[in-house]
Amino acid sequence: RDTSVTGVQSVLFRSIELTEHLKSNQKDFATKRGLLMMVGRRKRLLSYLKDRNLDGYRALIKKLGIRG
């Protein structure tokens, strides 16, 4: 069971919601901190996946449309 893929997807979905929230609430620093923590977690999960399964990493990046 590959939970890291769903973890990355859920963090990505939640980060989109928080980004939209921060556009209208620029001074909400708690949300900004939470967003930065989620982005860091996503980065660590993707780094782990890249080290363990490069083909899976590339497929996930393509599916999610991140990292250019």
N, C-alpha and C positions, 0 to 999 in steps of 0.2 A: 504494500500500500504506500503510495507516494504522497505524503502529506505536504511536502514542501511546495509542490506545484499549487495546490489549493491555498496554501498559506500565502504565497506570493500573489495569487489572484485576489484574495480577500483584502490584502494590504493595499494592492493597487486600486481596487474599487473604493475602499474607504478613503484613500488619499485623494481621490478625485472629488469625493463629497466634501472633504475638509478644505480642499483648495477653493471650491466654490463658496463655501462658508466664509473663508478668509477674504474673498474679494469684496464682500459687503461688510465685513467686521475686521478691519485692519488692526485694531488694537486688542484683539483677542489673543493674548500671548500664550495662554494655556493651550489653546487649540493649535497654535503655531508650533509649540514645543512638541505636542503629540504628533503632529504631522511629520516633523523632523525625525522623531523617534521611529515612526513607521517606515519612513524612507530609508533610514539606517538599517532597520531590520530587513527590509526587502533587499537592500544591497548585500547584506551578509548572507541571506538565503540564496540569492543568485550567485554569489561568489562560491558558496559551498557547492551548489549544483554544477557550476562551471568546472570546478575541480574534479567532481565525481563523474559527471556525465555530460561531456561537451556537446554531443548531438542533441540530448534532451534540453540543454541550456539554450542552444541555438533555436530549437523548435519553439520553446517557450517565449523567447524574446520576439520571435517573428509573430507568434500568436497574439501576444499582448501588445505588440506595436510600440515597444519601448527600446531605448538605446539605439536610435537612428539606424 
